[in-house]
Amino acid sequence: MAIQTRPFDAAEYLTDEESIAAFLDESFASGDASEIGEALGIVARARNLTDLARQTGLTRQALYKALSREGNPRLDTLLAVTKALGYEFKVVPRHSDPIPAE
């Protein structure tokens, strides 16, 4: 008897704010722009891509393209998407000692 499988879709498991925030946090921690874009796309699908398109003023097709592993979204697109999802970019120091000003 053959084993039946189906494609894995992470969006199906992002059912609450805590899991979404942890998922996005891990993708941003990677520092990989394509991973970040893809993660935002997965969250967008989990949250309802049509609503997100309406809130950002972008088409569904533009969002699919920009928020894929092959996409290269502009900063304004990333800012609009994260805002529409209810998140924000924040800059925090990586080092405990700041670099001295010259």
Secondary structure, DSSP 8 states (H G I E B T S, - for coil): ---------GGGG--SHHHHHHHHHHHHHHT-HHHHHHHHHHHHHHH-HHHHHHHHT--HHHHHHHTSTT----HHHHHHHHHHHT-------SSSS-----
